[in-house]
């Protein structure tokens, strides 16, 4: 990312980089970045998550965030993700990580917005069986103790976790088709024959 985005100046933002020395879990990002985060709200998007054509107003969501803002997307393979567990009143009970018997198909995607308490919450976590600080544990802490809002991303958007070779190849094809369609549309608007 640093080679592509640099310090962010060319796109009007300020980017700082820190390195996670060992794979201690996603939640460690908040501990590593605690000095940078200070007392600010923050947003974390996992680098292998691709979200296209969404109608989310992230600026508004961040401004209105009073705890955690999470995002769900319906998936065909809920056993592979952190899945929302909802009661009969449609209230969020928890997020189950890779459940054997999922109750819904609503995956929590790798886009998270948190208030300024997230660093302290991350510091309070105990490592999981995988010896990692789990983002699902942070999410469940907020669900149990704070104001958590889950935004459902509808079918007009597209999300994929590109963390596998299969999904990485899938997103390459989709992006190539999208690029071709954009170029085709521009050519048609300009009257260029193809």
C-alpha positions in Angstrom: 0.0 0.0 0.0 2.8 2.4 0.8 4.3 2.0 -2.7 0.9 2.7 -4.3 -0.6 5.4 -1.9 2.6 6.9 -0.4 1.6 9.4 2.3 -1.8 10.0 0.7 -1.1 13.6 -0.2 -2.0 13.1 -3.9 -5.5 12.1 -2.9 -5.9 14.7 -0.2 -5.4 12.5 2.9 -2.7 11.9 5.4 -1.6 8.2 5.7 0.6 6.8 8.5 2.0 3.3 8.5 2.8 0.9 11.3 3.9 -2.7 11.1 2.5 -5.7 12.9 5.6 -7.7 13.6 3.8 -11.1 14.2 0.3 -12.3 13.2 -1.3 -11.6 16.6 -4.7 -10.9 15.2 -6.6 -8.0 13.6 -7.5 -6.4 16.9 -3.9 -5.8 17.6 -4.1 -3.0 15.0 -5.7 -0.8 17.6 -2.9 -1.4 20.1 -0.2 -0.7 17.5 -2.0 2.4 16.4 -3.0 3.7 19.8 -0.7 6.8 19.7 -2.0 7.7 16.2 -5.7 7.1 17.2 -5.4 9.0 20.5 -9.0 9.9 21.4 -10.4 9.7 17.9 -13.1 7.6 16.3 -11.5 5.3 13.8 -12.3 3.1 10.8 -10.6 -0.1 9.9 -11.0 -1.8 6.5 -9.3 -5.1 5.9 -7.0 -5.0 2.8 -8.5 -8.1 1.3 -12.1 -6.9 1.4 -13.5 -5.4 -1.8 -16.7 -3.3 -1.6 -18.2 -1.9 -4.9 -21.2 0.2 -5.7 -22.3 0.7 -2.1 -24.6 3.6 -1.1 -23.1 4.0 2.4 -22.4 7.5 3.5 -19.4 6.7 5.6 -18.8 10.3 6.7 -22.3 10.4 8.2 -21.9 7.0 9.7 -18.6 8.0 11.4 -20.1 11.3 12.7 -23.1 9.5 14.2 -21.2 6.5 15.6 -21.6 6.2 19.3 -19.8 2.9 19.8 -19.4 0.5 16.9 -20.7 0.6 13.4 -20.5 -2.8 11.6 -21.6 -3.8 8.1 -23.3 -7.0 7.1 -23.7 -8.7 3.7 -25.7 -11.9 2.8 -23.4 -14.8 1.9 -23.9 -18.3 0.5 -21.3 -19.8 2.8 -22.0 -18.5 6.3 -19.8 -21.2 7.9 -16.8 -19.3 6.6 -17.4 -15.9 8.3 -18.4 -14.1 11.4 -22.2 -14.3 11.3 -24.8 -12.2 13.0 -26.8 -14.0 15.7 -30.2 -12.3 16.0 -33.1 -13.0 18.3 -36.8 -13.2 17.4 -37.1 -9.5 17.9 -34.4 -8.9 15.2 -32.0 -7.7 17.9 -28.3 -8.5 17.6 -27.2 -11.0 20.3 -23.7 -11.6 19.1 -21.4 -12.5 16.2 -20.5 -16.1 15.9 -17.2 -16.7 14.2 -17.5 -19.4 11.6 -20.5 -21.2 13.2 -21.2 -24.8 12.5 -24.9 -24.2 12.4 -25.4 -20.5 11.4 -28.8 -19.0 12.3 -28.5 -16.3 9.5 -26.4 -15.8 6.4 -25.5 -12.2 7.3 -21.7 -12.0 7.4 -19.9 -9.1 9.2 -17.5 -7.7 6.5 -14.0 -6.4 7.1 -15.2 -2.8 7.5 -15.5 -1.5 11.1 -16.0 1.9 12.7 -15.3 2.4 16.4 -15.4 5.1 19.0 -12.3 6.1 21.0 -12.6 3.2 23.5 -11.5 0.6 21.0 -7.8 0.7 22.0 -8.7 0.0 25.7 -11.0 -2.8 24.6 -8.3 -4.3 22.4 -5.8 -4.2 25.3 -8.3 -6.0 27.6 -8.7 -9.0 25.2 -7.2 -12.4 25.9 -5.7 -14.3 23.0 -8.0 -16.8 21.3 -7.4 -20.5 20.8 -5.5 -19.4 17.7 -3.3 -17.2 20.0 -4.7 -14.0 18.3 -6.6 -10.9 19.4 -9.8 -11.4 17.5 -11.8 -8.6 15.9 -15.0 -10.6 16.6 -14.2 -10.3 20.4 -14.1 -6.5 20.0 -17.3 -6.5 18.1 -19.0 -8.7 20.7 -17.8 -6.5 23.5 -19.5 -3.5 21.8 -22.6 -5.5 21.2 -22.9 -6.4 24.8 -21.8 -3.1 26.4 -22.4 -0.3 24.0 -24.4 1.3 21.2 -23.8 -0.9 18.2 -25.4 -0.4 14.8 -25.2 -2.9 12.0 -25.7 -1.5 8.5 -27.0 -4.1 6.0 -25.4 -3.8 2.6 -28.1 -4.6 0.1 -28.0 -6.5 -3.2 -27.2 -3.4 -5.3 -23.7 -3.5 -3.8 -21.0 -6.1 -4.2 -18.7 -7.4 -1.5 -16.1 -10.1 -1.5 -13.4 -11.3 0.9 -10.5 -11.6 -1.6 -8.4 -13.5 1.0 -8.3 -16.8 -1.0 -6.9 -17.5 -4.4 -10.4 -18.4 -5.7 -11.9 -15.1 -4.6 -8.9 -13.1 -5.7 -9.3 -14.6 -9.2 -13.0 -13.9 -9.1 -12.5 -10.2 -8.2 -9.8 -9.9 -11.0 -12.4 -11.0 -13.6 -15.1 -8.7 -12.1 -12.8 -5.7 -12.2 -11.7 -6.5 -15.7 -15.4 -6.6 -16.8 -16.2 -3.4 -15.0 -13.2 -1.6 -16.6 -14.3 -2.9 -20.0 -17.9 -1.8 -19.5 -16.8 1.7 -18.4 -14.5 2.1 -21.4 -17.3 0.8 -23.7 -19.8 3.3 -22.2 -17.3 6.2 -22.6 -16.7 5.1 -26.3 -20.4 5.0 -27.0 -20.9 8.4 -25.4 -18.2 9.9 -27.5 -19.4 8.2 -30.7 -16.3 6.1 -31.0 -17.1 2.9 -33.0 -15.7 -0.3 -31.6 
